[in-house]
Amino acid sequence: MQTLDRLKMELSNQQYFTDEQYIQFLTENNLLPENAYIKEDMQKQLLLTVLDVLEAVANDIDLMTSISTEFSNMGQAYQFIEMRIAQVKDKIASIPEPNEDYSCFSLMYTRGI
């Protein structure tokens, strides 16, 4: 599966933007849309892209009004987007850094006084 297709799947195949705009979001997060998606290497960047897309949707009133047709009002649509943004941020925070050495003592010696 290509990275662009995986981005669309993560966004529940909602066509918030054009493919060209999605490609721009991907390249801003150092992902190439035509590359095969490899979860171990690309998950964090893809989720950062999802976060960028959702924040752009939340900041675009015209786009929010078109989304609000799926909900009873724009307030519910905004709450849904904000809830989804929080979920994506939590998911990003739970992804371990590949080069980070975890130890129960690591924070004790890195904390500034």
MOLIN-V287807 format. One record per residue. N is the residue number from 1. RES is the residue in three letters. SS is DSSP state (H for helix, E for strand, C for the rest). Layout:
BEGIN
N&RES&SS, N&RES&SS
END
This chain:
BEGIN
1&MET&C, 2&GLN&E, 3&THR&H, 4&LEU&H, 5&ASP&H, 6&ARG&H, 7&LEU&H, 8&LYS&H, 9&MET&H, 10&GLU&H, 11&LEU&C, 12&SER&C, 13&ASN&C, 14&GLN&C, 15&GLN&C, 16&TYR&C, 17&PHE&C, 18&THR&C, 19&ASP&H, 20&GLU&H, 21&GLN&H, 22&TYR&H, 23&ILE&H, 24&GLN&H, 25&PHE&H, 26&LEU&H, 27&THR&H, 28&GLU&H, 29&ASN&C, 30&ASN&C, 31&LEU&C, 32&LEU&C, 33&PRO&C, 34&GLU&C, 35&ASN&C, 36&ALA&E, 37&TYR&C, 38&ILE&C, 39&LYS&H, 40&GLU&H, 41&ASP&H, 42&MET&H, 43&GLN&H, 44&LYS&H, 45&GLN&H, 46&LEU&H, 47&LEU&H, 48&LEU&H, 49&THR&H, 50&VAL&H, 51&LEU&H, 52&ASP&H, 53&VAL&H, 54&LEU&H, 55&GLU&H, 56&ALA&H, 57&VAL&H, 58&ALA&H, 59&ASN&H, 60&ASP&C, 61&ILE&H, 62&ASP&H, 63&LEU&H, 64&MET&H, 65&THR&H, 66&SER&H, 67&ILE&H, 68&SER&H, 69&THR&H, 70&GLU&H, 71&PHE&C, 72&SER&C, 73&ASN&C, 74&MET&H, 75&GLY&H, 76&GLN&H, 77&ALA&H, 78&TYR&H, 79&GLN&H, 80&PHE&H, 81&ILE&H, 82&GLU&H, 83&MET&H, 84&ARG&H, 85&ILE&H, 86&ALA&H, 87&GLN&H, 88&VAL&H, 89&LYS&H, 90&ASP&H, 91&LYS&H, 92&ILE&H, 93&ALA&H, 94&SER&C, 95&ILE&C, 96&PRO&C, 97&GLU&C, 98&PRO&C, 99&ASN&C, 100&GLU&C, 101&ASP&C, 102&TYR&C, 103&SER&C, 104&CYS&C, 105&PHE&C, 106&SER&H, 107&LEU&H, 108&MET&H, 109&TYR&H, 110&THR&H, 111&ARG&C, 112&GLY&C, 113&ILE&C
END
